[in-house]
């Protein structure tokens, strides 16, 4: 199988340049410190030739060996100074490389999630990009930074030293140096093509192996082992062939090194008698040779080996990652916060009602429906509590309203639009869901709280934290600027952070799916009352009966029927609700209705022709 592609593998590196220098530009103070320590590291390259020249001319050749040893000792001290500069530069480079790797991981993960949300097929080779290729880019980026920085400093220092020591040797050094580097750049394109073939072949092997492992049972059942093995072997052979093509090109780097590194020294030795007769001292000739052998030659070798290895892997792997995982378009700016959003008239925008019409949902084609033909209207501004026994479909209803689940039949509209058909950004602007297991990510507390509203100011965040009762937690963590470790937080503390995040969201609809189950009753009451005062609608999947008592409307799910209305109305009409109130509440359950009305009230909207209607009246507090 040929894994070559018509795309230019170096295509072109210039678009990658801003991405590669961004970590340095984002940290100007760090960059300045790196430059200063790099200058210290360049001291040996700058002074070595001069010190050798003085050691020969003013020491050994003049009959003063101790003086010559003294000059060489100074060169040794310069080597120690350069080593100290290198030691200080390495940690600074790490502080550039590691954030670059982290940002790349976020880019790859965001691209994969964006493709998955958009409905594209799962890309099994994405594992190779997230692990092998990202680590390859990290290591190659570090290597390229070190190599390029070292080359510029060493060659610059050596050439500058030659200018002051013996300018006449520059015509012997510069032409072969530039010719060797030019030859290397000409070969780099072909080597990049071979390197890209290797990476693409690795991806295809990972993709084929992942698909085979996932379907191992079916492959065995169908007796298709030989065919799958042959296809996998074909891709492995293609990978080996691509690796061999790259290996054939690698020795070409030796020719480039010979021209740029060894030819200047050869020309200098051949021209040495002429240079001596022209007035150049023996020490100056040896000093120039020191600059070539101790400065230019190692720097050129490092550059050719580094760019021919790490540089190619960096350019090709990074280009491949960005080809496969282009960044999604930036999300639209979030609308204003609910607390400051002006109330538009009904004619200016559709009401943020939640309307379910004949909705049926089952977890699987052969499973019994969890919800069947449900009609439900939740008007804008409503405060609804959904109650019922475990497994009856309360969380399923929350998922349908929020668009994380799609109904098998029927229609769901939130603010006049089907939530499941909206993009993630549009859904976030319409509704916010807080599940039972709240999600908190590692990072800044402020970042966690502002996840759904990045433009929120500190005063608004503080007000949201105080409203849901999370202020003591924020104080204990060290304020809004604290770092958060999710593993160190309790389930209730994670719920408080998620509640504050949802309260700050601009979405006009909040759905709490047992989002306060890990809080004590007082903390739960404070959070729910805060959301009830918040402009917009509130749907609470009740964990305690107190949530239903606080709500303006209650929806009871009871198998194939649903009853909705105010608390006292549902008590009269639903036997299940009376039973739930009697078990959840410390108070005595209300008196049963008269004989003949033990079930749902005959006048209540119950099942007719298999349709359950639980329509709440439009009202606002």
Secondary structure, DSSP 4 states (H G I P E B T S, - for coil): -----SS-TTS-THHHHHHHHHHHHT-HHHHHHHHHHHHHHTHHHHHHHHHHHHHIIIIITTT-HHHHHHHHHHHHHHHHHHHHHHHHHHHHHHHHHHHHHHHHHHHHHHHHHHHHHTTPPP-TTHHHIIIIIHHHHHHHHHHHHHHHHHHHHHHHHHHHHHHHH-GGGHHHHHHHHHHHHHHHHHHHHHHHHHHHHHHHHHHHHHHHHHHHHHTHHHHHHHT-HHHHHHHHHHHHHHHHHHHHHHHHHHTHHHHHHIIIIIHHHHHHHHTHHHHHHTT--HHHHHHHHHHIIIIIHHHHHHHHHHIIIIIHHHHHHHHHHHHHSPPPPPPPPPPPPTTT-----TTTS----EEEEEEEE-SSTTSPPSEEEEEEEE-TT-EEEEE-STTSSHHHHHHHHHTSS--SEEEEEETTB-GGGS-HHHHHHHEEEE-SS----SEEHHHHHTTT-TT--HHHHHHHHHHTT-HHHHHHHTSTT-EE-GGGS-HHHHHHHHHHHHHHS--SEEEEESTTTTS-HHHHHHHHHHHHHSSSEEEEE-SSHHHHHHSSEEEEEETTEEEEE-HHHHHHH-HHHHHHHHHH-SSPPPPPPPTT-SSS-TTS---BTTBEEEEPPP---
